[in-house]
Amino acid sequence: MEPPGPTPPPWLPAARPQVPPPAVSDPTPTPPPASPRARPRFDWRRVTRSPRGAAGLAIAAAALLLWPFSGLSWIPWLVGLGALVVLRILRLDGLLRGWDLHIAGLVVVVGLMMSTSPWAWALAASIGVLLAGLAQLPWWRLAAVGAVLCLISGLAFAWANVRDTQEAAASYGRLQQESKADQGAPRPQSVLPLLLNRIALGSPGAVCDNLLAEPARTQFAASVGQADCAAAVMALAARVSDPQRYAQADVTTVPTPTGLEVDGCSMKWSSGAPAGPQVGHLTIGPVAPSRYVVTGFRPC
């Protein structure tokens, strides 16, 4: 242990204790830790308030509303995609400043409008007004206007479809009558020679579509053991022994009030030899004024 030092005289001030100098701190303050940035929420009002966003929504809504009325056809969509690809290949998207997608959408809308009727356009527009009004509830006035427009345009659209259906049915009936007027032969006695001649030539269309009525076709095919009329004609054509004289075979006919009953199971040549193949028992009757075809058929 060291001895204590000399005691200072009383008239001298006491020695102050030495204090260590304060530590020098960094003059730049430490920034607080950064808080994670919150993701901005999607706001429909931003989209609808911008001209590009509002136009895009309107075009998309028009295309989606018109699409069901076009029979869900994909052709307008493919045409619109092709237009977008062409604009991108030609590098016109920069010149259009982002409106190239809108132009492609307009191509789709125009294509859908060309494949639908004006009443479909009106109904699609009415549905759009109704949806816009429902989006603004509880302000119900626009929704009420859209509902009324949907009712009116829907009834008009249904009426137009019924009218188009009736017109198509009437047109089909006229075509059927015109085809029947050209069908068959002008006299009952001419039907069998025409039938035999077309069989010998192996012409299914001339037999099935022109000389046989609808019920007789099925009966004729069944009598030959074939699935349809055309196959029956070809099967008989392969069995014709003399194609040049087949239409001249003698048959027994019995007149009826509307035509003839023909015994096509006893056909023979003028020499008395059987003429083959035998076709069956035929009932010949009118299909239109002054036009006769085979209306009934029974196998031999």
C-alpha positions in Angstrom: 0.0 0.0 0.0 1.4 3.4 -1.1 1.7 6.1 1.6 -0.6 9.1 1.2 0.8 12.1 -0.4 1.6 15.4 1.3 -1.4 17.3 2.6 -1.8 20.7 0.8 -1.8 23.9 2.9 -5.2 25.2 4.0 -5.0 28.5 2.1 -4.8 26.6 -1.2 -8.1 25.7 -3.0 -9.0 22.1 -3.0 -8.3 20.2 -6.2 -11.2 19.5 -8.4 -11.9 16.0 -9.4 -11.0 15.4 -13.0 -14.1 14.7 -15.2 -13.5 12.8 -18.4 -14.4 14.8 -21.5 -17.7 14.0 -23.1 -17.7 11.7 -26.0 -18.0 13.5 -29.4 -21.2 12.3 -31.1 -21.9 12.1 -34.8 -23.4 15.4 -35.9 -25.8 13.8 -38.5 -28.9 12.4 -36.8 -29.8 8.8 -37.4 -33.0 8.6 -39.4 -35.9 6.5 -38.0 -36.5 3.1 -39.5 -38.6 3.3 -42.7 -42.1 2.0 -42.3 -43.3 -0.4 -45.0 -45.2 1.5 -47.8 -48.8 0.6 -48.1 -50.0 -0.6 -51.4 -52.4 1.9 -53.2 -55.9 0.7 -53.3 -57.6 0.3 -56.7 -60.2 3.0 -57.2 -62.8 2.6 -60.0 -63.3 6.4 -59.9 -59.8 6.9 -61.2 -60.5 4.6 -64.1 -63.8 6.1 -65.0 -62.7 9.7 -64.7 -59.9 9.3 -67.2 -60.9 9.4 -70.9 -59.0 6.3 -71.8 -60.3 4.3 -68.9 -63.9 5.4 -69.4 -63.7 4.6 -73.2 -62.2 1.2 -72.5 -64.9 0.3 -70.0 -67.6 1.4 -72.4 -66.1 -0.6 -75.3 -65.7 -3.7 -73.2 -69.2 -3.5 -71.8 -70.7 -3.1 -75.3 -68.8 -6.1 -76.6 -69.8 -8.3 -73.7 -73.4 -7.3 -74.0 -73.6 -7.8 -77.7 -71.8 -11.1 -77.8 -74.7 -13.3 -76.6 -77.0 -11.8 -79.3 -74.4 -12.8 -82.0 -74.7 -16.5 -81.0 -71.4 -16.3 -79.0 -69.5 -16.0 -82.3 -65.7 -15.8 -81.9 -65.1 -14.3 -85.3 -65.4 -10.6 -84.3 -63.0 -11.2 -81.4 -60.5 -12.9 -83.7 -60.8 -10.0 -86.1 -60.2 -7.5 -83.3 -57.1 -9.5 -82.2 -55.8 -9.4 -85.7 -56.3 -5.7 -85.9 -54.4 -5.2 -82.6 -51.5 -7.4 -83.9 -51.3 -5.4 -87.2 -51.2 -2.1 -85.2 -48.4 -3.5 -83.1 -46.4 -4.9 -86.0 -46.7 -1.5 -87.9 -45.6 0.2 -84.6 -48.6 2.4 -84.6 -49.2 1.9 -80.9 -46.8 4.7 -80.0 -48.4 7.0 -82.5 -51.8 6.2 -81.1 -50.5 6.8 -77.5 -52.1 3.7 -76.0 -55.4 3.9 -77.9 -54.5 0.9 -80.1 -56.3 -1.5 -77.7 -59.4 0.7 -77.9 -59.3 0.6 -81.7 -59.2 -3.2 -81.6 -62.1 -3.2 -79.2 -64.1 -1.0 -81.6 -63.4 -3.5 -84.4 -64.9 -6.2 -82.2 -68.0 -4.1 -81.4 -68.6 -3.3 -85.1 -68.2 -7.0 -86.0 -70.7 -8.0 -83.3 -73.1 -5.3 -84.5 -72.9 -6.5 -88.1 -74.0 -10.0 -86.9 -76.9 -8.8 -84.8 -80.0 -6.8 -85.4 -80.8 -3.2 -84.3 -83.2 -4.5 -81.7 -80.3 -6.5 -80.2 -78.3 -3.2 -80.0 -81.2 -1.5 -78.2 -81.5 -4.4 -75.8 -77.8 -4.4 -75.1 -77.8 -0.6 -74.5 -80.8 -1.0 -72.2 -79.0 -3.6 -70.1 -76.0 -1.3 -69.9 -78.1 1.5 -68.6 -79.7 -0.9 -66.0 -76.3 -2.1 -64.8 -75.1 1.5 -64.5 -78.1 2.4 -62.5 -77.7 -0.6 -60.2 -74.1 0.5 -59.6 -75.4 3.9 -58.3 -78.0 2.6 -55.8 -79.6 3.9 -53.6 -80.0 6.5 -56.4 -82.6 4.4 -58.2 -83.8 6.7 -61.0 -81.3 5.5 -63.6 -81.9 1.9 -62.7 -85.6 2.4 -63.1 -85.1 4.0 -66.6 -82.8 1.0 -67.5 -85.5 -1.5 -66.3 -88.2 0.2 -68.5 -85.8 0.3 -71.5 -85.0 -3.4 -71.0 -88.7 -4.3 -70.9 -89.5 -2.3 -74.1 -86.4 -3.4 -76.1 -86.8 -7.0 -74.8 -90.4 -7.2 -76.1 -89.3 -5.7 -79.4 -86.4 -8.1 -79.7 -88.7 -11.1 -79.1 -91.2 -9.8 -81.6 -88.5 -9.3 -84.2 -87.3 -12.9 -83.6 -90.8 -14.3 -84.0 -91.3 -12.4 -87.2 -88.0 -13.5 -88.6 -88.8 -17.1 -87.7 -92.2 -16.9 -89.4 -90.7 -15.3 -92.5 -88.1 -18.1 -92.7 -90.8 -20.7 -92.3 -92.8 -19.1 -95.1 -89.8 -18.9 -97.4 -89.0 -22.5 -96.7 -92.6 -23.5 -97.5 -92.4 -21.6 -100.8 -89.2 -23.3 -101.7 -90.7 -26.7 -100.9 -93.7 -26.0 -103.1 -91.4 -24.9 -105.9 -89.3 -28.0 -105.6 -92.4 -30.2 -105.6 -93.6 -28.4 -108.7 -90.4 -29.6 -110.5 -90.4 -33.0 -109.0 -91.5 -36.3 -110.6 -93.1 -36.7 -114.0 -96.1 -34.9 -115.7 -98.0 -38.2 -116.2 -98.4 -41.2 -113.9 -97.4 -43.6 -116.8 -94.0 -41.8 -117.1 -92.9 -42.4 -113.5 -91.8 -46.0 -113.8 -89.8 -45.7 -117.1 -88.0 -42.7 -115.5 -87.4 -44.6 -112.3 -85.9 -47.7 -114.2 -83.8 -45.5 -116.4 -82.2 -43.7 -113.5 -81.6 -46.9 -111.6 -79.9 -48.4 -114.7 -77.7 -45.2 -114.9 -76.8 -45.5 -111.2 -78.2 -42.0 -110.4 -79.3 -41.9 -106.7 -80.1 -38.2 -106.7 -82.5 -38.4 -109.6 -84.3 -41.4 -108.0 -84.4 -40.4 -104.3 -84.8 -36.7 -104.6 -87.0 -36.5 -107.7 -89.0 -39.7 -108.1 -89.6 -41.0 -104.6 -91.7 -39.2 -101.9 -90.4 -39.2 -98.4 -92.2 -42.3 -97.1 -91.4 -44.3 -100.2 -87.6 -43.7 -99.8 -87.4 -45.6 -96.5 -89.6 -48.4 -97.8 -87.6 -48.6 -101.0 -84.3 -48.9 -99.1 -85.7 -51.5 -96.8 -86.9 -53.7 -99.7 -83.4 -53.9 -101.1 -81.8 -54.4 -97.6 -79.9 -51.2 -97.6 -79.5 -48.4 -95.0 -80.7 -45.6 -97.2 -82.2 -44.8 -100.6 -78.9 -44.0 -102.3 -77.3 -47.3 -101.3 -80.4 -49.1 -102.5 -80.2 -47.5 -106.0 -76.5 -48.5 -106.4 -77.3 -52.0 -105.3 -80.0 -52.4 -107.9 -77.9 -50.7 -110.5 -75.2 -53.4 -110.1 -77.9 -56.1 -110.7 -79.4 -54.6 -113.9 -78.9 -57.2 -116.7 -79.5 -54.9 -119.7 -79.1 -51.2 -118.8 -80.1 -50.1 -122.3 -83.5 -51.9 -122.3 -84.3 -51.8 -118.6 -86.6 -48.8 -118.8 -88.6 -50.6 -121.6 -89.7 -53.6 -119.5 -93.4 -54.4 -119.6 -95.3 -54.1 -116.3 -98.9 -54.6 -115.2 -100.6 -51.3 -114.1 -103.9 -50.6 -112.5 -105.4 -47.1 -112.7 -106.6 -45.5 -109.4 -108.5 -42.3 -108.8 -105.2 -40.4 -108.1 -102.7 -42.3 -110.1 -101.5 -45.9 -110.7 -100.7 -49.1 -108.9 -97.7 -50.7 -110.6 -96.7 -54.4 -110.2 -93.0 -54.0 -110.4 -92.5 -57.6 -109.3 -93.5 -59.1 -112.7 -91.5 -57.1 -115.1 -90.5 -58.9 -118.3 -89.2 -58.1 -121.8 -91.3 -58.2 -124.9 -90.0 -61.8 -125.5 -91.6 -62.9 -122.2 -88.3 -63.3 -120.4 -88.1 -61.8 -116.9 -86.5 -58.4 -116.8 -84.4 -57.9 -113.7 -84.1 -56.8 -111.1 -87.7 -56.6 -110.0 -88.3 -53.3 -108.1 -91.5 -54.1 -106.1 -95.1 -52.9 -105.9 -95.3 -49.1 -106.5 -98.1 -46.6 -105.7 -97.9 -43.6 -108.0 -99.7 -40.5 -107.0 -99.6 -36.7 -107.3 -97.1 -34.6 -105.3 -98.2 -31.2 -106.9 -100.6 -30.2 -109.6 -99.7 -32.3 -112.7 -96.6 -33.8 -111.1 -96.5 -37.5 -110.1 -94.0 -39.5 -108.0 -93.9 -42.9 -106.2 -95.8 -42.2 -103.0 -95.9 -45.8 -101.7 -93.7 -48.9 -102.0 -94.0 -52.6 -101.0 -91.3 -55.2 -101.6 -92.0 -58.2 -103.8 
